């Protein structure tokens, strides 16, 4: 059904139905590809930006932590610190040297705290012998219960391997070395000399406020759901997040802590959302700086791009319709032109020459149409010639069918008049017979004027009037305006013959034949009326059907002349013209002839010919 609907469309609409969806699909696919690559490019740009941000943050953090480490190293390597580590014993008396070194060491701790106020919360120096030195930025009272030995046991101090001092970084925790009423979150750098088994040793602990590191991490936490963290092998050192909790699994945390260098990863959090991770390891302690952003937050940046692409796709589709319409019209113009030429040919312009601008397929179609029209014209000419020959043959047949008995009976009647010495009447009857045959034969011409046709009827009726001893009357009432109009020869004679033979021949009282004619708009209407026996309704219906048949089954009998006259009129003038019979049984019969209104023009004029031949005296 859909296939039939497609083939019922015009060629232009077929092109539109094919190319518009293809064009729309191409534009939509192009827009989808642009949207996809814009999202991928946004992810790539975000990844690069996150890597750069992480790298800059790593440099900042490493600078701060390195400063603390370097100052701590300087303190540990100082003479005063070595004195308290290796030479001083808590049981020794306080002397000048002790006071000098203690004052020097205290000054170094204070200078470090003053130089890096945001990075130092407190500093604790513990001797293995039990002495200690504390710098506390907060004036809040504190409680310290740990000793060198207890801290060494809590810390995972590696083997010395030839190193005098070990530096250990501790994750974010609540400060329990200097416990205060208000808990403080710190990261701690431990500088450890010696161990539990050594004869001497010391420990320097620098507490770094976790808020300082968190502030640095907070600078890169901008997107909703994003986070930043420092991760060590022990877990999260410090973290900062925006709108939500840290959602990475323990396995992912372990994986991230083992990474080195820098790069980016795509992980899935506990809620199933994808997280874009950018990371870089700190050189100073191996901690991994991680920045994570949900891909959903990243793709929100494509909303504007998505709307712009949708808008552009809509505009492109609207604009693309114009060239497609113009192109389809241009492509189908030659076909439409051929269709218009065919319609002109169908309207009757058989001399049209089919033309097209195309030099390929349509040119072949146009040439085939021109060849076909020439063939049709040739065959039509042959058909017309055959039809003309047929009509002439039918006319000759009709002329030859004028009853020979009519001639024989007429000649007998003439002889009878001569025998009765009615010479004038015999001469008139014989002249009517001569004129009747001359006019009827019409030198083989198909058409004559109505005037000549009426002369045939007058001569015919004049003869029959004498033969039937004036048993009927006839009259002719035809408008003068149509006398010179054309009519086929012997159109009325068969009708008059039928009116006498089948109408008034056997009538006991006087018969009447009335021949009338007038013009009605563009038609001429001629009637032959008689007051004879009439025709029964059943016979009338059969007779009208008989004369309309293209090829009657019976060509003999009294009505073949009516059929012949009707067919000749239709063949010559068209289906709208011909003979109609109306009758009422026992009352009348009326035969109507309809022909187009045409002047005789170049038709044969029998008066001139017969005058020259001397048939009238």
N, C-alpha and C positions, 0 to 999 in steps of 0.2 A: 504494500500500500504506500509506504514511504517512498519506494523507488518510483512508483507511478507519479506521486506528487512532485518528486524532483524533476522528472522529465516533462511535467506540465508547465514548468517555469520557463520564462524567457531566458535567452542566452546570457543577457546581462545579469539577471538575477542568479543564474547558475554560477557565474563567475564570482558574484558577491558572496553567495552561499559557501563557495569553496575557499576564496582567498581571505575573507574577513575573519572567519574563525582561526585560520592559520596565522594571520597577522596578529590577532589578539593573543593567541597562544605564544607566539614568538615574543611579543612585548611583555606578556606576563611572566614567561620563563626568564627573559632577560632581567626583568625587575626582581624576580626571585633570586637569580644568580647574584645580582648586584647587592641585594639585601644580605644574602649569605656571606659574600666576600667582605661586605662592609662590617658584618658582625665578626668575622674571622680577623679582619684587619684591626678592628677595635680591640679584640682580645690580644692580638700581637702587640699593638701599641701599648695596651695596659700592662702587658707582661714586661715590655722593655722599660716602661716608666717605673713599674714596681722594682725591677732590678736596679735601676739607677737610684731610686729612692732608698732601697735597702743598702746599696753600696755607700751612699752618702751618710746614712744613719750609722752604718758600721764604722765608717771612718771617724764620725763624731764620738761614738761610744768608745771605740778603741783609743782615741786620743785621751779621753777622760780617764779610762781605766789604766792606760799606759802611764799617765801622769802620776796616778796613785801608786802604781807598781814601781816606777822609777824612784819616787821619793821614799817609798818603803825600803827599796834596795839601798838607797843612800844612807838611810838611818841604820839599817842592819849592818852595813859595812863601816860605819863610823867607829872611831876609837872608843867613844863613850859606850856604845852598844856592846862592843867586844869586851870591854872591861866588865860590864855587868853580866855578860854571858860566860866568860871564861875565868875571870880573876876574882870577882867579888863573891864573898860568902856572907850570908845573912848574920853569921855569928861574929863576924869581924866588927871591930869598933868603928864608929863613924869618924872618918878623918877628912882632911882637907881634900884629898884626891877624890874621895867618894862624893863629897859635896860638889866639887867642880864637874865631875862626869854626870852626876845626876842633874845638875842645873843645865848642862849642855844638852843632855838627852831630852829633858823636859822642854827646852827651847826648840829643839828640832820637831818635836811632836806638835808644839803650839804653832810653829811656823807653817807646818804642813796643813794644819786645820785652818789657819788664817788664809793661806794661799788658795786652798780649794774648799771654800766654805760649803758649797752645795754638795761636795762629794765626800765630806768627812762628817760622820755622826759622832763617832767616838774612836779613841785609840787606846789599846791596852797592851802593855809590855809586861810579860811575866818571866821571872827567872826560875830556873829549875830549883834553885836554892830556896825559893819562897818569896823573894822580894818582888815587888810589882810597881808599875808606874802607869797612871791612868789619866787620859784627857777625855773630858766629857763636855760636849758642847751644851747640852741641856742642863740647866741648874737643878733639875728634879733629882730627888734623892734616889739612890740606886742600891741594889744589893748584889754583891759578887761572892759567889760560893766556889767557882771553879778555880782550880790550880793548874799549873803546868802539866802535871801528870794526868789530871782528869781530862784536860782538853786533848792531850796526845792520845789518850785512849779512845776518844770520840772521833778523832780525825784519822783519815786513811793516809797515813804518811808513807810515801814510797821509800824504798831502800835508798841509801845515800848515794851509791854509785859515784863516789868521789866528790859529790856536791856538798858544800858546807851548809847551804840554806835551801829549803824547799818552799815553793810558793803554792799555796792551795786556795782555790776560789770556791766559795760556798754559795749555794743557791739562796734565793730569798727565804728568809726565816724570821721568826720573832727573836729579837736579841735577848739571849738568856745569860750572856756574860755579865752585862750590867743591867739587871732586871729593874725596871721602873714600874710605877703604878700603872702608867699608860703604856701599853705595849707599843713597841717600835719595830717596824718591818725594815730589815737591812739585808744587804749582801756583804759578805765578809771576805777579806783577803788575809790569809794566814801566812806569816813568814816564820817557818819553823827551823830551828837549829837544834840538832841533837834528837835523841829519842828517849824512851823509857830506860834503856840500858846504858846510856852514855853518862859519863861523869859530870858533864856540864851541858848546859843548853838554855835556850830561851825561846820565847814565842811572842811575835808581834802581830796583833789582830787589828785590822783597820775595818771599821764598820761603815759601809756606804749606804746612805738612805735609799731604799728601793723606790721612793717617790721620784728621786732625781732621774733614775734610769727609766721609770715609767713615763716621766714627762718627755724624755727623748723618744721613747717608743710611741707615745701619743701623737707625735707630729706626723707620723705616717699612717695613722688610723683615721681615715676620712670617710670611706664608704660605709653605708649601713651594713652591719653584719661583719665588717672587716676586723682584723686583729693583728697585733704584732707581739712577738715574744722572743726572749732569749732562752734557748733550750740547751741543756747539758745532758750528759749521760745519766744524771740523777733525776732529770725531769725539767720542769719549767723553772728557769731562774727568775724570770720576771716577765709579766705580760700586761698587755693593755688591749681592750676590745671596745667596739662601738655597738651598742644595742644588742646584747646577747652574751651568752656564756661561751667559753671556749669549747668547741664541739669536736675537736679532733680526737680520734681514739688513741689508746695507749700504744697500740702497735705503730700508728702513724707517728706518734711522738718519738718512739724509739728509733724509727726509721730516720726521722729528721735529725735526731741528735748524732747520728752516725755519718751525716753528709759532710763533705768537705768542699772547699772552693765556693763557687757561686752558681746559681741556675734557677730554673723554675720547674714546678711540678703541678699536676692536676690531681687532687685527691678528693675523696668523698667523706663528708663528715658523718656523725652519728645519725643525723636526720635524713641522710640520703642526698643532700645538696652537694653539688660540685664546688670545690674551693680551689681557686688558683693560688698557688704558693710560690713566692719568690724568697730565696734564701741566700745567705752568705755566711761562711764561718769566720769567726774572729781569730786573728792570728795569735793574739796574746794568751788566750786560754782555751781555744777550741770550741767555745760556745758558738751555737748557730743562731744567727739572727733571722727570724722568720716573719714574713708579712703575708697574710692571707686575705683574699677578697672573694666573696661568693660570685660565681659567674652570673647569677641572676642580677646582682647589682651592676655588674659590668654591662650586661645586655640592656639595662635600663637606658644606657646612653644611646642605644640604637633606636629608641622610640621616635625621636625627632627624625632620624634618618629614615626610619620605616614609613613615617607619615609622608615625608618628602618623596620617597620612592613611589608610594601609592599614588600621590598626587601627580607625579611625573608620568606614571603608567597611565592614569586616567586621561591626562592631557594628550599623551602620545596616541592613545587609542582614538580619542576624539579627532585629533589632527590627521591620523593615518586614514580615517574613513574618507577624507576628502580626496586624496590622490587615488585611493582604491576605487572610489566611485567614478572619478574622472577616467582612470585607466580602463575600468570595465566598460564604461560608455564608449571610450575610444576604440577598444578592441571589438566591441559588438556593433560599432557603427556601420561597418561594411556589411555585416550580416543583416542588420536592420534595413540598410539600403536595398539589399537584394530582396528582402521580404516585402518592402514597399513597392519595388518594381514588379514583383509577382502579383501583388494586390491590384496594381494598375492594369496588369495583363488580364487578371480575372474580371476586371470591370469592363473589358472589351477592347483595350488598346493593344491589338494583336501585333502592331508594328514596332512595339517597344524593343530596344536593344539593351540587354542586360550588361551593366558595367560595374566594375569594382576597382578600387585602388590596389588591392592585394595582388601580388604577383605569383602566389603559390596556390594553396588549396582553393581559396575562394575564386581565383581566376579560373580554375578548372571547373568549378561549379557554374560560374557565369557562362563559360563557353559551352558547357553541357546544356544549360538552359536555352541559350541561343540556338544551339543545334536542335534541341527538342522543339522549340517554337517554329523553327523553319520546317521541321518534319511535320508538325501539326498543321501548319499553314498549307503545306503541300497536300497532305492528306485531306484537309478540310476543303481545299479547292477541288480535289478529286470527288469528294462526297457531294459538294455543291453541284459539280458537273453531272454526277450520277443522278442527283435529285431532280435537276432540270430536265435531264433526259427522261427520267421516270415520269415527271409531270407531263412532258410532251407526249410520252407514250400513252399516259392515262387519258390525255385530251383526245389523242387520235382514237383511243379505244372508245371513249365516250361518243366521239363523233361517228365512229363506225357502228356504234350501238343504236343510232337513230333507226328505229324499227323499219326494216325494208318493207314491211307490210304497209307502213305509213306512205311510202313512195308508191307502192303498188295500188293501194286503195285510192290514193289521190289521183293517179293516172286514170283509174277506172272512172272516178268521178268526173274528171275532165272529159273523157270520151262520152260519158252519158250526157253531159251538157251539150257537147257538140252534136250528138245524135238528136237532141231535142231542139237543135238550132238556137241554143242559147250561147252564141259564140262569144259575146262580150264577157259574160260571166265565166265561161271556160277560159278565156284569155286571162282574165284577172286572177283566176285560181292558179293557172299555170305560172303566171308571173310571180305570184306569192311563193310558189314552190321553188322557183329559180332563186328568188331573193333569199328565201329561208336557207337554202343550201350554201349559197355564196357567203352569207353572213356567218353561218354556223362553222364553215370550214375556216374562215378568217385567215387564209393563207398560212395556217399552221401556227399562228401567234397565240400565246397563252392568254393575254389580256386584250380587252376591248373596252370601250366606254359603255356606261350604263345606257346611254342613248342607243348605241348599236345593239346592246343586249335586248332592249325593249323592242327594237325593230324585228329582231328574230322572233320574239314572242308574238308580236302583231301578225307577222306573216304566218306563223304557226297556227294561231287562233283563227285567222281568216280562213285557212284551209279547213280546219276542223269544224268551224261554224257551218260551212256549206255541207260538209260530209254528214254532220249530225242534224242537218235540216233546221238549223237555227233553234236547237232545243236548249240552248243556254245563252246567257249574255255575259259579256266581259267588259271590264273597264280598267283603265290604267290611271292612277293618281300618284304621280311622282313629282317631287319638287324640282323646279328648273335648276336650282343651285347645284344639284348633284348629278345632272345629266352627263356632264363631261368628266365625272370621276371614274376611276378605273375599277373594273370588275373582271373576274375570270370569265372567259368565253364559255357559253352554255352552262352558266350557273343557274339561271331561272327556268330554262326549258324543261329539265327533268322534273322540277317542282310542278310546273303547269301540266305536264303530261300525267303526273300522278294525281293531280287534282281532278282531271277529266276521267282517267281510267278507273280510279278507285273511289272517286267522290260523286260526280254528277252523271256518269255514263248511264247508270241504271236508274236514275231518278225519274219519276213519273211526271212531276211538275217541272217548271222551268228552273234550270240551274243558273248560278251566278258565280263568276270568278272575278275577284277584285285583286289587282296588283298595285301595291302602294309602296312609296319610298320617301324617306326624309333623312335629315341629318340631325343627329343627337350628339352634341359636344364634338368629340373627335371620331365618331363612328357614323357609318351609314347603315340604316336599318331598312331592309326591303322585306315585304311580306307578300305571300300568295295565299289568299283566303278563298274558300269555296263553301257553299251551303249544301254540300253533298251528304253522303251517308255518315260521315264522321268515323271515329275510331273508338273502340271500347277502351276502357282504362287499362286492362291487361295488355291488349295489343299495343296501345300507345307506349306503355312502359317498355315493352319488348322492342318496339321500333326505335325509340330513343336510345336504348342500350345498344341496339344493332348498329346504328349509324356512328356510334362513338368507338366501336371496336377497332383496334389498329388493323387487324386482319380477320375479317368475318369468315365464319365457317362456310357460309353459302354465298356464292357470288352470282347466283342465278335468281330469278324471281323478280317481282315487281318493284323491289325497293333497293336494288343495287345501285341505281342511278343516284338515289338520295345519299347513300353511303359514299359513293365516289365523289359527289359534289362537296360533301362535308369534309372529307379527307383532303381534297384539293385545296379548299379554303384554309384549312389548318396548316397544311404544309407550306402554303404560299405566304399567308399573313400571320400565322402564329396560333397558339392554342386558345387565345382569348376570343378567337373568331370562329365562325362556322354556322351550322344550321340548328334550329330548335323547332320542335313540332308540338303544337298544342291542339287539342281536339275535344269535342264533346259529341258523344255518340248520337247519331240521328239528327244532329244539328249543324255542325260546321267542323272544318279543319283549317288551321292557320299555321303556315310554315314561315318562320322568321329567319332571315339571312343577315348576319352581322359581318361587316367588312370595315377596314379603316378608311378614313376620309383621305383620299389621295387624288390629285389631278392626273389626267391622262398623260400629260407631258409628252414623251416620245412614243406613246403607244400607237398601235396601228389604227388608222381612221378608215373605216370601210367605205364611207360615203365617197371619199376621194378616189379610192381604188375602183370601186364599182362604177363610178361615173366615167372613169377613163375607159373601163372595159365595155361600157354601153349596156349594162344590165337593166337600167331604168329607162323608160321612154316617157 
